[in-house]
Amino acid sequence: MPSSPFSSAQAARESVAARLRELRRDANLTMQGLADRCDWNKAKTSRIEATKTVPSDADIRAWCTACDAEEQAADLIAASRSADSMYVEWRRIQRTGLRRLQQANVPLYERTKLFRVYCSRVMPGLLQTEHYAHALLSLIADFRSLPNDVSEAAAARVDRSHIIRDGLHRVVMLIEEDVLTHRIGDGSVMAGQLGYLLTAMSYPAVSLGIIPRSAPRGMWGPETFTMFDDKRVHVELLAAKVTVTTPTDVEIYHRAFTRLADMAIYGPCARSLISKAISSLD
């Protein structure tokens, strides 16, 4: 992964340009031949392939049509659109504190009908109690030397989570068993959080699966990610948030989620693991 948002965006642009160049060559077209079919100057073809000009959606459609590869246009357009936003350092989006970040995602959460969430170390944000969220966000604010608006941010996170109860959304969540014992906050915070998991499992919109430590691995544990319908994925790295919108890449996360889901336990078996974790707090 490139070390900065700029370098990552540039790499994404170069990837789009390389794919366009490959399409042209596969179609046995010269730069001039491609330009003639698209009704533009040869210099434009050259600038796009050299990443000196960012192609518009219309440019990409015309390019794919000229190369008899219309089926690749949607993928390339999505990749081009996401180039500037695909890799954003947390320090950029959290520099004014954590509350605004929670609120900024509300429109995306409201319009999403199906969430798929995988977490390997901490509780999914949509299932966090306010005390747990406060403890976790305090750690984040301290680690990243952010302005201290943790109380407001925790309240905003919990408020955002109303969608799991409003009947308009469906939430499918997978967590590793380690999440149940990975101590965030003190014992009372963890007890309250684990107890809330048992409550949330009864919500009609919520499906919670737990992947036991003993489960045969059909998929290694990747980074935490959230799928928003089948259109967008947010991947959480230590240094940055990666936004994936290219259909083929979104499908990779969908496939990974399916494999992870096959390893999980649900219902009474999952409740038993949660109850065991609560008992271990004594």
C-alpha positions in Angstrom: 0.0 0.0 0.0 1.5 3.4 -0.9 2.5 5.6 2.0 0.3 8.5 1.4 -3.1 9.5 -0.1 -1.4 11.2 -3.0 0.8 8.3 -4.0 -2.1 5.9 -3.6 -4.4 8.0 -5.8 -1.6 8.3 -8.4 -1.1 4.5 -8.4 -4.8 4.1 -8.9 -4.8 6.5 -11.9 -1.8 4.7 -13.3 -3.6 1.4 -13.0 -6.6 2.8 -14.9 -4.3 4.2 -17.6 -2.5 0.9 -17.9 -5.8 -1.0 -18.3 -6.9 1.5 -21.0 -3.6 1.1 -22.8 -3.9 -2.7 -22.7 -7.4 -2.5 -24.2 -6.1 -0.3 -27.0 -3.3 -2.8 -27.8 -5.5 -5.8 -27.5 -7.7 -4.2 -30.1 -4.6 -3.7 -32.4 -5.1 0.1 -32.4 -2.5 2.7 -32.5 -2.9 5.9 -30.5 -4.0 7.6 -33.7 -6.4 4.8 -34.5 -8.0 5.0 -31.1 -8.2 8.8 -31.4 -9.9 8.5 -34.8 -12.5 6.1 -33.4 -13.2 8.4 -30.4 -13.1 11.6 -32.5 -10.5 13.4 -30.6 -6.8 14.4 -31.0 -4.1 11.8 -30.7 -2.5 13.9 -28.0 -5.5 13.3 -25.8 -4.9 9.5 -26.1 -1.3 10.0 -25.2 -2.1 12.3 -22.2 -4.6 9.8 -20.8 -2.2 6.8 -21.1 0.6 8.9 -19.5 -1.8 9.9 -16.6 -1.3 13.5 -17.5 -5.1 13.8 -18.2 -7.7 12.2 -16.0 -10.3 10.6 -18.3 -14.0 11.5 -17.8 -16.7 8.9 -17.6 -17.6 9.7 -21.3 -13.9 9.3 -22.3 -13.7 5.8 -20.7 -17.0 4.7 -22.4 -15.8 6.0 -25.7 -12.4 4.3 -25.3 -14.0 0.9 -24.4 -16.5 1.2 -27.3 -13.6 1.9 -29.7 -11.9 -1.3 -28.4 -15.0 -3.4 -28.5 -14.8 -3.8 -24.7 -17.9 -2.0 -23.6 -18.4 -4.6 -20.7 -15.3 -3.2 -19.0 -16.4 0.4 -18.9 -18.3 0.3 -15.6 -15.3 -1.2 -13.8 -12.9 1.3 -15.2 -15.2 4.3 -14.5 -15.6 3.1 -10.8 -11.8 2.7 -10.5 -11.2 6.2 -12.0 -13.8 7.8 -9.7 -12.4 6.3 -6.6 -8.8 7.2 -7.3 -8.7 10.3 -5.1 -10.7 8.9 -2.2 -9.6 5.3 -2.1 -6.9 5.8 0.5 -7.3 8.5 3.1 -5.1 8.8 6.1 -7.0 8.8 9.4 -5.1 11.9 10.5 -6.7 13.8 7.6 -10.3 12.8 8.4 -9.9 12.9 12.2 -7.8 16.0 12.6 -10.8 18.0 13.9 -11.9 15.2 16.3 -14.0 12.1 16.1 -17.5 13.4 16.4 -17.7 14.9 12.9 -16.4 11.6 11.4 -19.3 9.7 13.0 -21.8 12.2 11.8 -20.3 12.5 8.3 -21.2 8.8 7.5 -24.8 9.2 8.6 -26.1 9.7 5.0 -24.3 6.6 3.7 -25.6 4.6 6.6 -29.2 5.8 6.1 -29.3 4.9 2.4 -27.6 1.5 2.8 -30.1 -1.4 2.9 -27.7 -4.3 3.6 -24.6 -4.0 5.8 -22.0 -6.8 5.9 -19.4 -6.3 8.6 -16.4 -8.3 9.6 -14.3 -7.5 12.7 -11.4 -9.3 14.1 -10.4 -7.4 17.2 -13.2 -4.9 18.4 -17.0 -4.9 18.4 -18.7 -3.6 15.2 -19.5 0.0 15.6 -23.2 -0.6 15.0 -23.3 -2.9 18.1 -21.2 -0.8 20.4 -22.6 0.5 23.7 -21.9 4.1 24.5 -19.5 3.1 27.3 -17.6 0.7 25.0 -17.5 3.3 22.2 -16.2 5.8 24.7 -13.4 3.5 25.8 -12.4 2.6 22.3 -12.5 6.1 20.9 -10.5 7.3 23.9 -7.7 4.9 22.9 -7.9 6.1 19.3 -7.8 9.8 20.3 -4.8 9.2 22.5 -2.9 7.2 20.0 -3.5 9.7 17.2 -3.2 12.8 19.4 -6.6 14.1 18.4 -8.8 16.8 20.0 -10.7 15.3 22.9 -14.4 15.1 21.8 -14.7 11.5 22.7 -17.9 11.8 24.7 -19.7 13.6 21.9 -18.2 11.1 19.4 -19.4 8.1 21.4 -22.9 9.5 21.7 -22.9 10.2 17.9 -21.8 6.6 17.2 -24.6 5.2 19.3 -27.1 7.5 17.7 -26.0 6.4 14.3 -26.7 2.9 15.3 -30.5 3.3 15.5 -30.6 1.8 12.0 -30.4 -1.7 13.4 -33.8 -1.1 15.1 -35.8 1.0 12.6 -36.9 -1.9 10.3 -35.4 -0.3 7.2 -32.0 -2.0 7.1 -30.5 -5.4 7.5 -27.2 -6.0 9.3 -25.1 -9.1 8.9 -22.1 -9.1 11.2 -19.2 -11.5 11.7 -16.7 -11.3 14.6 -13.8 -13.4 15.6 -14.1 -15.1 19.0 -11.2 -12.9 20.2 -13.5 -9.9 20.0 -15.4 -11.2 23.0 -12.3 -11.3 25.2 -10.2 -8.5 23.7 -10.6 -6.1 26.7 -11.7 -2.6 25.8 -12.5 -0.6 29.0 -12.8 -2.2 32.4 -14.8 -5.2 33.4 -18.1 -3.4 33.8 -17.7 -1.9 30.3 -17.1 -5.3 28.8 -19.9 -6.9 30.8 -22.4 -4.3 29.5 -21.1 -4.7 25.9 -21.3 -8.4 25.9 -24.8 -8.3 27.5 -25.9 -5.9 24.7 -24.7 -8.4 22.1 -27.1 -10.9 23.5 -29.9 -8.3 23.3 -29.0 -7.2 19.8 -29.1 -10.8 18.5 -32.8 -10.7 19.1 -33.4 -7.8 16.8 -35.1 -8.9 13.5 -32.6 -6.9 11.4 -29.5 -8.3 13.0 -27.6 -11.5 12.2 -24.5 -12.1 14.3 -22.0 -14.8 13.6 -19.0 -15.7 15.8 -16.0 -17.4 14.3 -14.6 -19.7 17.0 -10.9 -19.9 17.6 -11.2 -23.7 17.0 -12.9 -23.3 13.6 -11.0 -24.8 10.7 -10.0 -21.8 8.6 -11.5 -21.6 5.2 -10.3 -18.0 5.0 -7.6 -16.2 6.9 -8.6 -13.3 9.1 -8.4 -10.1 6.9 -8.6 -6.5 8.1 -11.8 -5.1 9.4 -14.2 -4.2 6.6 -17.8 -3.1 6.1 -19.8 -3.6 2.9 -22.5 -1.2 2.0 -25.0 -3.1 -0.1 -23.0 -4.4 -3.1 -21.6 -1.0 -4.1 -18.9 0.0 -1.6 -16.5 -1.3 1.0 -14.7 0.5 3.8 -11.5 -1.2 4.9 -9.9 -0.1 8.1 -6.1 -0.1 8.3 -4.1 1.3 11.2 -3.0 4.4 9.3 -5.8 4.9 6.8 -9.3 4.1 5.6 -9.5 2.4 2.2 -12.7 2.9 0.1 -13.3 0.2 -2.5 -15.9 0.8 -5.2 -14.6 -1.0 -8.2 -17.2 -3.8 -8.9 -14.5 -6.6 -9.3 -12.8 -5.5 -6.0 -16.2 -5.3 -4.1 -16.9 -8.8 -5.3 -13.6 -10.0 -3.7 -14.8 -8.8 -0.3 -18.2 -10.3 -0.9 -16.5 -13.7 -1.6 -14.3 -13.3 1.5 -17.4 -12.5 3.6 -19.2 -15.6 2.3 -16.2 -17.8 3.3 -15.9 -16.2 6.7 -19.7 -16.6 7.3 -19.4 -20.3 6.5 -16.9 -20.6 9.4 -19.1 -18.9 12.0 -21.6 -20.2 14.5 -25.0 -18.6 15.1 -28.0 -18.7 17.5 -27.6 -20.7 20.7 -24.1 -21.7 20.0 -23.0 -18.1 19.5 -24.9 -17.1 22.7 -23.1 -19.8 24.6 -19.7 -18.2 23.6 -20.9 -14.8 24.7 -22.1 -16.1 28.0 -18.8 -17.8 28.5 -17.0 -14.6 27.9 -19.2 -12.8 30.4 -18.5 -15.5 33.0 -14.7 -15.1 32.4 -15.0 -11.4 33.6 -15.7 -12.5 37.2 
